[in-house]
Amino acid sequence: MWSRTFAGLVLGFFAAMALCATLAYLTPAGWQSAVIPVIALFPLLWLGLFAVVYASRTATRAWVGLGATTLVAWAALLLARAVW
């Protein structure tokens, strides 16, 4: 139980941060105009990822699944920054 909570707390935070930043970079008007909506979206996304962790059967699956999500989110952010 605590391992899943820690996975959602740490990995969910970094995944939500990367997903929000990617969304900000991909807006047509530029990331400067999307900062406030993305800041409002961040806690909702983090809590959503936090809740998904408890749907996994084991703590190991929670760590692996959310870890993969975090890596993909950061790769998408780096790709979005490289493209724009």
C-alpha positions in Angstrom: 0.0 0.0 0.0 2.7 2.5 1.0 4.8 1.5 -2.0 1.9 2.3 -4.4 1.4 5.6 -2.6 5.0 6.6 -2.9 5.0 5.6 -6.6 2.0 7.8 -7.2 3.5 10.6 -5.2 6.9 10.7 -6.9 6.5 9.3 -10.3 3.0 10.7 -10.7 4.4 14.2 -9.9 7.1 13.9 -12.6 4.8 12.4 -15.2 2.2 15.1 -14.6 4.9 17.8 -14.8 6.2 16.4 -18.1 2.7 16.0 -19.6 1.7 19.5 -18.7 4.9 21.0 -20.1 4.4 19.0 -23.3 0.9 20.3 -23.6 2.1 23.8 -23.1 4.7 23.5 -25.7 2.3 22.0 -28.3 -0.3 24.9 -28.1 -0.4 26.9 -31.3 0.0 30.2 -29.5 3.2 29.2 -27.7 3.9 28.0 -24.2 3.8 31.6 -22.8 0.0 31.8 -23.4 -0.7 28.3 -22.0 1.1 28.7 -18.6 -2.0 29.5 -16.5 -4.3 26.8 -17.9 -1.5 24.2 -17.6 -0.9 25.3 -13.9 -4.6 24.7 -13.3 -4.5 21.4 -15.0 -1.4 20.1 -13.2 -3.1 19.1 -9.8 -6.0 17.3 -11.6 -3.6 15.3 -13.8 -1.4 14.5 -10.8 -4.4 13.3 -8.8 -5.6 11.3 -11.7 -2.2 9.5 -12.1 -2.2 9.0 -8.3 -5.6 7.3 -8.5 -4.5 5.0 -11.4 -1.7 3.6 -9.2 -4.3 2.0 -6.9 -5.9 0.2 -9.9 -2.8 -1.9 -10.4 -2.7 -5.3 -8.8 0.7 -5.1 -7.2 3.1 -2.4 -6.2 5.7 -3.6 -8.7 3.2 -3.1 -11.6 2.4 0.3 -10.3 6.0 1.3 -10.3 6.7 -0.2 -13.7 3.6 1.2 -15.3 4.0 4.7 -13.9 7.7 4.6 -14.5 7.1 3.8 -18.2 4.5 6.6 -18.3 7.0 9.0 -16.8 9.7 8.1 -19.3 7.3 8.4 -22.3 6.1 11.8 -21.0 9.6 13.1 -20.6 10.5 11.8 -24.1 7.5 13.6 -25.5 8.5 16.8 -23.8 12.1 16.6 -25.1 10.7 15.9 -28.6 8.3 18.8 -28.4 11.1 21.1 -27.3 13.3 19.9 -30.1 10.6 20.4 -32.7 9.4 23.8 -31.6 
